[in-house]
Amino acid sequence: MSASPKHENIEVDHQRTGDTNTLASAAGSPQHVLASTASALVVTVNYRLGEIPTHISPSSDKGSICQEPIEAPDQTLGSNNSQLTSYKYPTPVHDTLAGFDWIQTHLRPSQLAIIGTHVGGSLSLMLSLTEAQSIRAVAAIDPICDWPGLDEYCARESTITPKTRADDNTIIPAKASKNKRQPRKKNAPPDLLPLLQARSRFFSTPERCFDSFASPILFLRSAGRDVPRTFPQYLTGPEYPVPVLKETRGTTAEQYAVSDGLIWDRDVYPETDTDVDGVDGIGATGTRRRKALSRWPPYGLDYGLSGKTWSGPGDGVGRLQMVLPWVRLFTSDGGAGLASGSLSSSAIEMKKTREWGKGSTVLARQADEMVSVMRRACFWGREKGFGERRVTLSQVRGNGDNVGEEVGDWFKNVFEGTLEDID
């Protein structure tokens, strides 16, 4: 998949529903490097996300432009008979699945590997978990694995003063235990603010980013909280090293609890023990919820491909029999938890765990968590070493210019069967 609009300077990849001869012909292009290194045919999928200019001929009208059946894009007229169309999720998911189906139908490859960067990396991981039987290997470069998890890097600093109840002008003292000033973290990861801005542009509603097809880590574990009604708004700028939740009259308790990792939703959990301020809903006491790990593949998808095609009521519910493709996540952050050739976290990496975990960026930490979760969730009943060989985390060498060659070498080893896969 092509790189997301947020990071247009990085582009690598593998799949497309149209002609790719022009793209792959340039000797210095990532596609050409990948094709020559892995000795493979490269197809690029250009999914639609963000603002994309669309040329309009004088004879055409607005109704002739293709519209998404579920999430209609926003459209604004520009100069030179062009129309600026804003695409949001789930459009890139639909485009990626359409490209995948086109490849399976028209090319029918014996071995298929997928690579993506940033949003393309998250889409590649999505395919590894939903189309595992058709994919041999997946490489994801700085993928965005957990859009809802961005709020965990922000702070909630209480600046609430005693309030007056609207009905009888009674002063309500702020409770120190509930509205205690939270200590600020030193500095936010450098990529946090761009990711928060991208989330507000790419998703029309919060529930869209809670979709596991957009946040692939949610295939393997729960989000740890309920879906808020609106996106939280944060105070940013030089005076806020860490984004701080805006506290206004309209701030709901669920938004207020987001940055504390709390859950509060009276519609979903009416019996939840909450203490809500009557003026603006701030000061709620929520219930902390664990991020529960799931098993992959889950039970109940089918009755197994290796056995009978039909099972009776007495046979019980079977489990889909398949193995996760070879997966390698690449991170450009120097503080990532795993080195290129390592199979598991070492004691040395534990020293690097600071306030933000392994890695100094959000993407590096999410990549580290994604590898850990995939190893624990996708290989039940197998030895620990099997998952550690199957799913790895690698640091991009140098400045990342040779990442296509590095990925190509890894793909070639997977295709030729030189990697160990011992259970």
Protein Blocks (a to p, Z undefined) as FASTA:
>chain_A
ZZdfklmmbccdeddfbdfklmmmpmkbmklmmmmmnopacddddddedjddddddfkbc
fklpccdfklccdddddehhiacdddddfklmmmmmmmmmmmmmmnopabdcdddehjlm
mmmmmmmmmmmmmpfbdcdehiafblmlmmmmpccddfbdcdddfklopacdddfklmgc
cdddfbdcfklmmmmmmmmmmpmbfklmmpmklmmmlmmpcehiacdfbdcdddedjklm
bacddddfklcfklmmmmnopacdfklmmmbccdddfklopaiacddddddddddddehk
bnojklcfbdcfknopadddddddddddddfbfkbfbdfkbcbdcfklmmmpcfkogajb
fklmmmmmmmmmmmmmmmghiafklmmmmpccdddehjhlmmmmmmmmmmmmmmnopacc
dZZ
